[in-house]
Amino acid sequence: MLLLIPLFVLAAVCGAALTLWLGRSRSKHDRRVPASSPVGGAKDGLRAALATARIGEWSWNDATGEVIWDENVATLCGIDRSQSAHDLDGWLALIHHDDRAMFMETLTRSVVAREPIRLDLRCDWADGSVHWLEVVGDVSDTAIGAFGLVIDVDDRHLEIQERTRLIEFERRQRRRVEYLASVNDVLTLSVDTDEILDRITQSVILEHADWCSITLAIDRPRTRPSIRVSHRDPAMVLWAKEVQLSYPYDPDARWGAARVIATKRREFIPRIDQGAFALQGGEVLAKSGAASVVTVPLVGAVGTLGALQLIRSADVPAFTAADLEFIDDLASRLGAALNTAVLFERQSRGRA
């Protein structure tokens, strides 16, 4: 509701007495002070201190719409003094578009309630970089408008972002350790390849991907490996089986599980190029919702066993370097378990 209050109403709320303050402020500002004057020296010292601390001064006249700020504010906003905003719209144009409404709401509320102003917001520089500023101020008791300081708080927000990143990293690592521990229970207690494939594909999609598929090629016909596919939506699994009938496994494919098995090298596509959807079979790729794909080889003592593939949709973040490390760890454990299961199958066939 406060955003709907017109500026001329705010001027009436603040009172005409602010005009007197502006007149006094300007008369003081226009007063000539000799360079050797103690007052002039104090002002120069204050300006130097503010510049060193990366702090600038601003004022806003609600009656005229004029915004006055010093060179420090211009520097903090990434512009020259000659380009300084002379009205509120000019200042808003420099603020990050997601923070403009918050800034106006805070300013409006402060003027109406006659309370201090304090908020952090982002400023867009011409070079494309984004910088954090703290705006503090107050509504003057003897003028129409507000005044205050602009402070560089980039370092503060970098520290906050780093602390948040570390907390999130720790949380993610703890969840992964718990997940790998549960996976070990399956891998160490089963020597049945089908059970291992089913358990792993089902558990992966609950935490780490939208799609999970495992291709087990060793000791299988070259064109008919064992393939397990899992998705969050069971209906998509049925659709995937239909797709496999229309597009049989190609052991000589130039990408995907077949390529990874042949080269024994990881294949990582951070973001699928939209142009791929226009190629043959692109409609299948589009329907799958695939956006970020990683495929890693499954290796054991007997050789390359197969490949593990994880797929994320565009609705979730792409796989990161930390995700790749986790997937490599999972593939290593899975490869060791499958290696044992394959050896047991060979022994069973030999005894038969």
Beta strands, then each sheet from edge to edge (+ up, - down):
strand 1: 55-61
strand 2: 67-69
strand 3: 117-124
strand 4: 130-139
strand 5: 145-152
strand 6: 211-216
strand 7: 226-231
strand 8: 267-269
strand 9: 290-300
strand 10: 303-313
sheet 1: 2+ 1- 5+ 4- 3+
sheet 2: 7+ 6- 10+ 9- 8+
end
